Each structure stands twice: as C-alpha cells, then as structure tokens.
C-alpha cells in the first residue's frame, strides 16, 4: 500500500497510504514528544499518534497561557454523525476543556448546498440532530458560538473580501480545477476559520482548527489570506492539527457518509451495529487454525481500529489486544463480539443523553 500515491481532495474522496510522505509533501510538522510534553492532559488521539501532524500548534501552545485562544471546526449538515464526525468533535471538546478555548462551530450549510445539493431548510433539520450530538458528547455551549454559515454575515463578507485577493492560479494550485462554487465555498470556510479573530470576538488570537489531513488545503489558503488582507483585518495565521483517517468499515481509506452501510452512525440501533460489525474488515487468516499459528494483521483490521480510535481509552488494554491479536491468541469472532457490546453500550448511553438536548439544539440553531 505504501507504494500507492496519496490523494488529497478536501471536496471528495481522499486516499492516504503514507502519512510520512504526506508530512513531507505538505510541509507539516509531526506531533512529537516535545509537543506532547507541553500538554498537561493528553487524550487518546494524541497519545496514540492519531492526531499526528500540525502547522502552528507549537505557537498555540506557547501563547495559550498568555492570552485567549479559540478552537474552530464545523460540519456539513447532510447526514447523521458518523465516527469520523465524532472524532473531530472529541478533539474540539478536548481543546475547550484543556485550554479553556472558546468553541466556534460552523454549520456549513452553504457548502452543503453547493457540494451536496441540499436545501438550507433540510440542512437546518439535520443540524439540530448534529448539535444535539455535540451537546451530548460534552460541549459546554456557554463557551461556544454555534452558527449556520448562511446566517453569519461576517463570514460571507470576509469571503467576498478574500476572493478579491487570491488569484485563480493560486486556487488551482491548492485544489486543482474546480467549479467556481467550490472555490467560493473554500473562501467561506476561511471566513469560518478567521471569524474568532474579529473585534467583536476579542480580536487577534491563536485559533486551532482540528481536521482530517484531507482538509489541509483549506488551512493553507486561510494562512495565505492572512498575509494578503492585512489592510482590512488584523489576523494571526490559524493553527491546524491533523488526524489520520478512520477507515470505512469495508477498509476504504476514509469513512464517508456516501455509503451508509460502511459507516457507523451515532443514531444506529443495536441490530444495525451488529449487522455492520459482522461485515467489518478484519486482518484475520483464512481459517481459525491458521490465525492461531500465524496471528492476525493489525494494520489491516478495521475492527482493531474501532478499539484504538474510538471506544477504549485504556492504553494498556489496547496494547494487550494488539499483541494478542498478532500472536493469534484472539480470533476475529471474539474481537467482533466484544467490540459490538462496547459500541452498543456507548451508543445507548449517548442516545439517551442526546434526547435531553434536542430542544436545546433547536434553540441554538434557531437563534
């Protein structure tokens, strides 16, 4: 797999085979022990190298004790939350709690309209469900600004200003040949990322943006824009922190909303969870006997990734499962049975919490 070419497409289907090469090609810095040593309470994504690279995160950490900071991310409200969405929200909540960073969360309905063809009203319905998810996951909405792109005039105003200062060739170098609508949605996302630095939100500050590495072009564009609009805005370059893809259940490079049966939704029932996990890609051998002798392939197993990325915080347990699987002490059926139980318990607890936040989510979206 490492011989294949990486494909970065922030608007479509990216495929990543070599994360070291991504760092070299894009000029990203790896998250190393020096970075981790500056964080009092790391989360499992940082400890396990899932959040693996950054641009400007060292500056964020140097300034976090001196001045106000913010964390910004968002979602296209086109479907229920899946595990990839969950991972980004966990990162966002981590920064809010660990650094008292104010959250700016964009409901990217304009991008959803351009890229997915969904009406703003339909996306508003989905957004209420999405926001209930993030509240149930632990977001402190009192230290957050959650907004719909289509209703935030500052974002649209900035997008227009930005579009006058970036050439078509600049956009082609970042994104390739695209429709004008997608180019403008990129400017809109830059407006989202720079919104926390407007005077009404406290002015220039370090803003961290946690995203999948396929979104790196948007981070680069926003940083380029900062240098080109100084006569209009007093902005600091945003900081990006990038996570590896959580693969789809069938083993494709990135979990996607485009194939519902290859992803786990936070709205899934126990029956659907069982059905999906039983079809999830493993790293097992052809027979149980062969696996006991030869062991399983951890790199191939999406089932193991469910443990590692999402549902087991205990690092020692992750090491134990991984070692036992490689030695053939655990079979795929045993792993699937255990992870099904863990996921069902998690989703039942999450869905019960979520019901309590639906009305609040509706208020936030309507406001």
Residue pairs with C-beta under 8 A, 6 or more apart in sequence:
1 17
2 17
2 18
3 17
4 15
4 17
4 18
5 17
6 14
6 15
6 16
6 17
6 18
6 21
6 22
6 25
7 13
7 14
7 15
7 16
8 14
8 16
8 22
8 26
8 213
8 214
8 216
8 217
9 214
10 175
10 186
10 214
10 215
10 216
10 217
10 218
11 115
11 175
11 178
11 182
13 253
13 254
13 256
13 258
14 212
14 214
14 245
14 253
14 254
15 253
15 254
16 22
16 213
16 214
16 244
16 245
16 253
16 254
17 253
19 52
19 53
19 213
19 244
22 28
22 53
22 213
23 29
23 30
23 52
23 53
26 213
26 216
26 220
27 55
28 53
28 54
28 55
28 213
28 216
28 242
29 53
29 54
29 55
29 57
29 58
30 52
30 53
31 46
31 49
31 51
31 52
31 53
31 54
31 57
31 241
35 54
35 57
35 58
35 61
36 42
36 46
36 47
38 61
39 46
39 61
39 98
40 98
41 98
43 90
43 91
43 94
44 50
44 313
44 315
45 51
45 87
45 90
45 91
45 94
45 243
45 309
47 315
48 308
48 315
48 318
49 244
50 87
50 243
50 244
50 308
50 309
51 91
51 210
51 241
51 242
51 243
52 213
52 242
52 243
52 244
53 213
53 241
53 242
54 239
54 240
54 241
54 242
55 216
55 219
55 223
55 239
55 240
56 206
56 223
56 237
56 238
56 239
56 240
57 208
57 239
57 240
57 241
59 206
59 239
60 69
60 206
60 208
60 239
63 69
63 206
64 99
64 101
64 206
67 205
67 206
68 102
68 202
68 205
69 99
69 100
69 101
69 102
69 205
69 206
69 207
69 208
70 101
70 102
70 103
70 104
70 196
70 201
70 205
70 206
70 207
70 208
71 92
71 95
71 96
71 99
71 101
71 102
71 103
71 104
71 207
71 208
71 209
71 210
72 103
72 104
72 105
72 106
72 192
72 193
72 195
72 196
72 207
72 208
72 209
72 238
73 88
73 89
73 91
73 92
73 105
73 106
73 209
73 210
73 211
74 105
74 106
74 107
74 108
74 149
74 192
75 81
75 85
75 88
75 105
75 106
75 107
75 108
75 130
76 108
76 109
76 111
76 112
76 115
76 116
76 123
77 107
77 108
77 109
77 112
77 123
77 124
77 126
77 127
77 130
78 112
78 116
78 118
78 123
78 126
78 257
79 126
79 257
79 260
79 265
80 126
80 129
80 130
80 265
80 266
80 267
81 89
81 129
81 130
81 133
81 265
81 266
81 267
82 255
82 257
82 263
82 264
82 265
82 266
83 246
83 255
83 263
83 264
83 309
83 310
84 212
84 245
84 246
84 254
84 255
84 256
84 263
85 130
85 133
85 266
86 133
86 137
86 266
86 310
87 243
87 246
87 309
87 310
88 210
88 211
88 212
88 243
89 133
89 134
89 137
89 139
90 137
91 210
91 241
91 243
92 103
92 105
92 134
92 139
92 210
93 103
93 134
93 137
93 138
93 139
95 101
95 103
95 208
95 210
96 102
96 103
96 139
96 140
96 143
96 144
97 138
97 140
100 143
101 208
102 143
102 144
102 145
102 196
102 201
103 139
103 140
103 143
103 144
103 145
103 146
104 144
104 145
104 147
104 192
104 195
104 196
104 201
104 207
105 134
105 139
105 144
105 145
105 146
105 147
106 147
106 149
106 152
106 155
106 189
106 192
107 123
107 127
107 130
107 131
107 146
107 147
107 148
107 149
107 365
108 149
108 188
108 189
108 192
109 118
109 120
109 123
109 124
109 127
109 148
109 149
109 150
110 149
110 150
110 185
110 188
111 149
111 185
111 188
111 189
112 118
112 123
113 119
113 120
113 123
113 150
114 181
114 182
114 184
114 185
115 182
115 185
118 126
120 148
120 150
124 148
124 365
127 148
127 365
128 358
128 361
128 362
128 365
129 267
129 358
129 361
130 361
131 146
131 357
131 361
131 364
131 365
132 354
132 357
132 358
132 360
132 361
133 266
133 350
133 354
135 141
135 354
135 357
135 360
135 361
136 350
136 353
136 354
136 356
136 357
137 350
141 360
141 364
145 201
146 364
146 365
148 365
149 155
149 156
149 188
149 192
152 195
154 191
154 195
154 198
154 200
155 188
155 191
155 192
155 195
156 188
156 191
157 191
158 187
158 190
158 191
158 194
158 195
158 233
159 184
159 187
159 188
159 190
159 191
160 187
161 229
161 232
161 233
162 187
162 190
162 191
162 225
162 229
163 184
163 187
165 225
165 228
165 229
166 187
166 221
166 224
166 225
166 228
170 224
171 178
171 183
171 186
171 221
174 186
174 217
174 220
174 221
175 182
175 183
175 186
175 217
186 217
186 218
186 221
187 221
189 218
189 222
190 218
190 221
190 222
190 225
193 207
193 209
193 218
193 219
193 222
193 238
194 207
194 222
194 225
194 226
194 233
194 235
194 238
195 201
196 202
196 205
196 207
197 203
197 204
197 205
197 207
197 233
197 234
197 235
197 236
198 233
203 234
204 234
204 235
204 236
205 236
206 236
206 239
207 236
207 238
207 239
208 238
208 239
208 240
208 241
209 219
209 238
209 239
209 240
209 241
210 241
210 242
210 243
211 218
211 219
211 240
211 241
211 242
211 243
212 242
212 243
212 244
212 245
212 254
213 242
213 243
213 244
213 245
214 245
214 254
215 242
216 240
216 242
219 238
219 240
222 237
222 238
223 237
223 238
226 233
226 235
226 236
226 237
226 238
227 237
229 235
245 253
245 254
245 255
246 254
246 255
246 305
246 309
246 310
247 253
247 254
247 255
247 281
247 302
247 305
248 254
248 255
248 256
248 259
248 262
248 263
248 302
249 255
249 261
249 262
249 263
249 264
249 276
249 277
249 279
249 280
249 281
249 302
250 259
250 262
250 279
250 280
250 281
250 302
251 281
251 300
251 302
252 262
255 262
255 263
256 262
256 263
257 263
261 276
261 279
264 273
264 276
264 343
266 347
266 350
266 351
266 354
267 351
268 276
268 347
270 344
270 347
270 348
273 340
273 343
273 344
273 347
274 340
274 344
277 303
277 306
277 336
277 339
277 340
277 343
278 336
280 302
280 303
280 306
280 336
281 300
281 301
281 302
281 303
282 296
282 300
282 301
282 302
282 303
282 332
282 335
282 336
283 296
283 297
283 298
283 299
283 300
283 301
283 304
283 325
283 332
284 291
284 296
284 297
284 301
284 331
284 332
285 291
285 294
285 296
288 331
291 328
291 331
291 332
292 328
292 329
292 331
293 328
294 328
295 325
295 326
295 327
295 328
296 325
296 326
296 328
296 330
296 332
298 304
298 322
298 325
298 326
301 325
301 332
301 335
303 332
303 335
303 336
303 339
304 321
304 322
304 325
304 335
306 339
306 343
307 317
307 318
307 321
307 335
307 339
307 342
308 318
308 322
311 339
311 342
311 343
311 346
312 318
312 321
312 342
321 330
321 335
324 330
325 335
